[in-house]
Structure formats: C-alpha cells, structure tokens
Amino acid sequence: MVIYETDQAYVMTAQHDHALIAGELASEWEENAFKNRRHKQDFVYAAREHDRGWIRLDAAPFWNDQVSAPYTFIDFPPSPRFVFYRLGIDEVEQVNPYAALLCSLMYKELVGRTEHEKTQDKQIARAYQEAEEQRRHRLRQELPDGVTFDHQVQTDVRRMLFCDELSLFLCSREPGTPAADYEWFADGLSFPAVRHEGGRVRAEWLSEQSVGLSFFPFRGKFGVTHTFKKVDKEQIHASGLLQAYRSCEWTHRTFTIEHIMEIKEHKENT
C-alpha cells in the first residue's frame, strides 16, 4: 500500500492502482522515443503491471503494531514481500517476456536502494536478487535477437522508474503539497537522461488538480486518474483495519500533467 495520513484518516492506494497510473504515464510517452509500436506497447505493459505482485497482499491490508498504523510498501516484511515480487513478475512473463525483463531490472534497482538491518532480511533480499538474475539471464537467451540490447533495456527501465516516481508523487501526499515537504522528491524526480539539474526533474503542484514538470517527455498535456480509499481512523478503531478498508468506498480524482516551461511561455505571451 501507498499510504499517507491525515488527522481523521489513512489515504490508502493499492500498489497496483499506483502502477496503473504509471502505465497511464507510460502510454503518454513520446512515440518517437521507441523504435516501433510494439516496443512502446511492451514498455507500457511493463509500467502498468510492475506491481501486480501486490494485488493479493493489498486486498487485505495488515496493521503494523510497532508503529500503530497500517503497513506500507516501505515497511512491509521482506519475507512475504519478495515471494510476491517474484510471483508478480512470473505473471508478467506469462504474457510478455520482455516486460518481465524490464520489471525484474526495475525491482533490482528498487531493492538495491533498500538497506536491511537484520541479517535474515539481508539474506532474503540476496536470495531474491540471485534468483532474479537467473531469470534475466534466461529471458535474454530466450528473447529474439535484437530485442535485448543493453541500451534499449536500460533506457526503458529508467523511463519506468521515472513513471513510478511521478505516480508516487501524485499518490503519496495531499494534492497541493509543496515539493519541499516530500521525503523523497524535495529535490525532484530522478531521470538520468536529463542533463541539467543533476539528472533531476522538478515536479510541483500548480493547483490541487495540476502538476507541472520541468522536463516533459510526454506527447502533450494530459490527465491521469488516482483511485484510492480514505479509511476513517475511528472506523478502524471500531471494527479493525480489514473491515474498515473493505467497507470503505473507492474514491477517484483526476490530475492534469503539464510542462512548466509551456505554462510560463503562455503567461509571457498573454
């Protein structure tokens, strides 16, 4: 779960719903960035399905007694986490082996950013990484020649990570929150292809319905939809997290993604 807290509630976004936003973002990427239509379709599928391993876990959210709050994707225990990571990539591979390769590499990067304090957790993470390395080696052998050259693969993974971060920016705080108040994105989103500002892309709320980007790899201004549940704390106290979550209605809100430079140019011209 991607979760942030308000005074009265936990705003809870299932990981797969967060990934669906990443897929919407990927689908809007400039067409000329891909060698052909099939290549872009593979990329979009990978971005959209990369968190599908969380679907079963998020259907029944867990309470974290240590912090008196629901478990999030950040603090969820490693042992079940890595089992479901692997199952999710297994499911992607059944449909699209190239997308599975991208998902596996994306998780290699994300898992590599996490430092585990306990020896057992380190061992679990290492075993997961080793198993996925074997998967990637096999996929590279099985995919058609010319599909898996390193530049294309690494470029697609960086694009996926950018879509993932932008989706988290939209889901992990209240709309309109100043960028400086984000734990991870105060200095912008990471995208090494950007040659200025240290490979960071500035993201900021222009209003409660619109986000502006300093670098814009998309076809043009577009909208994305965020689906989540706002679970009341009193209801959790009364009936428990699982019942409160399942009885809560889904909420939908739509955001517009724009290019900051285009907005400034428009204001100057008018």
Number of C-alpha atoms within 10 A of each C-alpha: 25 22 22 17 16 12 7 12 16 20 21 24 24 25 22 21 24 26 22 26 24 28 24 20 26 25 19 16 20 14 15 10 13 15 10 10 10 10 17 20 15 18 24 24 24 31 30 26 22 31 24 23 23 20 16 12 16 19 13 13 19 17 15 13 9 8 8 8 15 21 20 21 15 11 11 14 12 16 14 11 17 18 13 19 19 17 14 22 27 18 16 24 19 10 11 15 21 25 28 26 26 27 28 27 21 23 20 16 14 11 16 12 9 11 10 14 8 8 9 12 15 15 13 17 20 14 13 18 19 12 11 19 16 10 18 20 11 12 17 16 11 12 13 10 9 8 12 18 10 10 8 14 18 15 15 25 23 19 23 26 22 20 25 25 19 24 22 20 23 22 23 19 19 14 19 15 17 14 18 12 10 14 9 14 20 14 16 23 22 21 19 16 13 12 9 10 11 13 14 19 23 18 25 22 20 19 13 13 14 18 22 21 21 16 18 18 16 18 12 13 13 14 16 18 16 17 18 21 20 21 22 18 18 12 17 16 10 10 11 14 21 15 14 19 22 14 12 14 12 14 12 10 11 13 18 17 23 22 18 19 14 15 12 10 10 10 9 8 6 5
